Amino acid sequence: LQIIWFGGEPMLEIEIIQSLSEKLILLADSLKIPYTSGIYTNGYFLTEKNIRILEKCRVRTVRISVDGSQESHDRMRYLAGGQGTYRRILENLSIPTTLTYRIRCNMTKDNLNDFETLENELREIQKKSGNTIFLTAERMRV
C-alpha cells in the first residue's frame, strides 16, 4: 500500500496525515503488507517536528518544487506579507533526516541560469546534513 499526500499544501494538515497514517500502518501491518508514503509539499513547513512526524508516518519521499535561485524563487513564491520562502525551504532541507528529497526546479526563460546555483546550494546541504537530495529540471511554459 502506498499513499501520496498532495493537494494545496498538505503540511498544513499534518495532524490528519499523522492520524490517517497511524490507522493505515496498523491495517497494513495486520495484513502483513508493506506500507510507504510520499508527499508533495512546498517545503516551507518541513520543521524538525514535522519531519519527525513524517518519518513515523513512513513517508519516504518528499517532493518539492523550487523556482531556481533565491531571487527567482522568491519572486514567484512568497508569503502573504511579501517575504520570500527560498531561504527557509533550504534551511529545512538541512535538518538531518531519513527522508529522501526530490527537488524539481521549474525552469523558464527567466531563470535558465539559476539551475547551477541551486544545484551547488543543495550539494552543500547534502554534504553537511547527510540527507539524500535529488534535483531535476522541468521546463515550464508560462
C-alpha positions in Angstrom: 0.0 0.0 0.0 1.4 3.4 -1.0 -0.2 6.7 -0.2 0.8 10.0 -1.8 -0.2 13.2 0.2 -0.8 16.1 -2.1 -3.1 19.0 -3.0 -2.9 22.5 -1.8 -0.3 22.4 1.0 -0.7 19.0 2.8 1.7 20.0 5.6 -1.0 22.4 6.8 -2.9 19.3 7.8 -0.1 17.4 9.4 -2.4 16.1 12.2 -4.7 14.5 9.6 -1.7 12.9 7.9 -0.5 11.6 11.2 -3.9 10.3 12.3 -4.7 8.6 8.9 -1.1 7.2 8.7 -1.4 5.6 12.1 -4.6 3.8 11.0 -3.2 2.8 7.6 0.1 1.5 9.2 -1.9 -0.6 11.7 -4.0 -2.1 8.9 -1.1 -2.8 6.6 0.9 -4.4 9.4 -2.1 -6.6 10.4 -2.4 -7.7 6.8 1.4 -8.2 6.6 1.7 -5.9 3.5 4.3 -3.2 3.1 3.2 0.4 3.6 5.0 3.6 2.5 4.0 7.1 1.6 5.3 10.2 -0.1 4.3 13.8 0.0 4.2 16.8 -2.4 4.9 20.0 -0.5 6.3 23.5 -0.9 8.8 22.6 1.8 8.1 25.7 3.9 6.6 23.7 6.8 9.2 21.0 7.0 10.2 21.9 10.5 12.2 19.4 12.6 9.0 18.4 14.5 7.1 17.8 11.2 10.0 15.9 9.7 9.9 13.5 12.7 6.2 13.1 12.3 6.6 12.2 8.6 9.3 9.7 9.4 7.0 8.0 11.9 4.3 8.0 9.2 6.6 6.0 7.0 6.9 8.9 4.5 9.9 8.0 2.3 10.0 10.6 -0.4 9.3 14.4 -0.2 8.8 16.2 -3.5 9.4 20.0 -3.5 9.2 22.5 -6.4 11.7 25.3 -6.4 11.8 28.0 -9.0 15.6 28.5 -9.4 17.9 30.6 -7.3 16.7 32.6 -4.3 15.9 35.7 -6.3 13.9 33.8 -8.9 12.1 31.6 -6.4 11.1 34.4 -4.1 9.8 36.4 -7.0 7.4 33.6 -7.8 6.7 32.0 -4.3 6.2 34.4 -1.4 4.2 34.7 1.7 1.1 37.0 2.0 3.3 39.7 3.5 5.7 39.6 0.5 8.5 37.7 2.3 10.3 35.1 0.2 10.3 31.3 1.1 13.5 30.1 -0.5 15.9 30.5 2.4 13.5 28.8 4.9 13.0 25.9 2.5 16.7 25.3 2.2 17.2 25.6 5.9 14.5 22.9 6.3 16.3 20.7 3.9 19.4 21.0 6.1 17.7 19.2 9.0 19.2 15.6 9.1 16.5 13.0 8.2 15.9 9.6 6.7 13.5 11.2 4.2 14.6 11.4 0.5 14.1 14.8 -1.1 13.3 15.1 -4.8 13.6 18.7 -5.8 12.1 19.8 -9.1 13.5 23.1 -10.4 10.8 24.7 -12.6 12.8 26.3 -15.4 11.6 29.2 -17.5 13.4 31.6 -19.9 13.7 33.9 -16.9 15.7 31.5 -14.6 17.7 29.4 -17.1 21.0 30.4 -15.4 19.8 29.5 -11.9 20.0 25.8 -12.0 23.7 25.6 -11.3 23.3 28.0 -8.3 20.5 25.8 -6.8 22.4 22.6 -7.5 25.5 24.0 -5.7 23.5 25.0 -2.7 21.7 21.6 -2.5 25.1 19.8 -2.8 26.4 21.8 0.1 23.3 21.0 2.2 23.6 17.3 1.3 27.3 17.3 2.3 26.7 18.9 5.6 23.5 17.1 6.6 24.0 13.7 5.0 20.5 14.0 3.6 19.6 12.4 0.3 18.6 15.1 -2.2 17.9 14.6 -5.9 17.5 17.6 -8.2 15.8 17.6 -11.6 14.9 20.4 -14.0 11.4 20.7 -15.5 10.7 23.1 -18.4 7.7 25.3 -17.6 5.8 27.3 -20.1 4.5 30.5 -18.6 
